[in-house]
């Protein structure tokens, strides 16, 4: 029996029940990482209430979290007037399906009472504010456990709960820099290079969901709630677990390899109709590769005879290879390499991937939802495929405050009381 009085074994036996059905989540989080985590919980059946400020978080309209402070009052008012006419940003929508939106001002005492009523029957509280923010609002872990001692209270930080950087605003780019990613990206003669994807936030969402599942599993066993933290710095390091682990154990530092990888020509290369990748072009496969592309005379060339010297002469190697590789298409080279018992794979564009690609379609990697403003929208499907209790997207990304009245009525407020709360 969980703390909401649900027989979890019975629930799991029920037809059509989702794994997290009956789990309630209060999601105060901003930006990308924690909101994506809450969305993932919703995909598996959790009831998620997204608590937003009345004007909505900045990300809804395409601005970075915390950017309000960069504008004067007049500039901000004018900006928000223009934003009212804009649809919700695709980046925001991609991380916020399955949620009901409660738009209120949590700084007001009457509103704080609403949150505490909701928190009394909540399984998970999730936020991504800096240290001390929830304490000031009277919504910290120690405040919530007074009314709900079995709550799982999760905080997502940029740099951690303590330490000299703990009060800094986090961000994917800053974490890439701190954890060594930028310094090790690109080629040996290329300026520092960032990863052009929200890489830390996406990995962090998955690790946050993992942490919450551990805490919920512990509570199911013992009845104990608890507080947990996750920060982007730890996430960034764990996303490089193999490379950082090799450095810690052996002092090995991965080279800045660029297009060719550490053992060229393994890695990416351009052909007639786009790029391809292969790993089986180096080491013991070098002779086979040379024969496949018609360059047998390079097999024992002292500039290229082993992985180490090929790396040193990488630019010379590509000057020879590129004109030859660009004479055939990806499909043609796949047949050539297959005949040589080697492998190359095409590097797809988003258009090719989402066309949809038959492999993506076969695994339901992309799904379609109805949105009240945009109509049919396509979104990523679920990456975890359970056979007996498969999850499924529950709701479209909510409009700002779309469910405020509904949630307040469910919490016990009358229409008259709700009207008095409007600000």
Buried (B, 14 or more C-beta within 10 A) or exposed (E): EBBEEEEBEEBEEEEEBBBBBBBBBBBBBBBBBBBBBBBBBBBBBBBBBBBBBBBBBBBBBBBEBBEBEEBEEEEBEEBBEEBEEEBBBEBBBBBBBBBBBBBBEBEEEEBBEBBBBBBEBBBBBBBBBBBEBBEEBBBBBEBBBEEBEBBBBBBBBBBBEEEEBBEBEBBBBBBBBBBBBBEBBBBEEEEEBBBEEBBBBBBBBBBBBEBBBEBBEBBEEEEEBBBBBBBBBBBBBBBBEEBBEBBEEEEEEBEBBBBBBBBBBBBBBBBEBEBBBBBBBBEEBBEBBBEBBEBEEBBEBEEBEEBEBBBEBBEEBBEBBEEEBEEBBBEEBBEBBEEBEBBBEBBBEEEEEBEBBEEBEEEBBBBEBEBEEBEEBEBBBBEEEEEEBBBBBBBBBBBBBBBBBEBBEEBEBEEEEBEEBEE
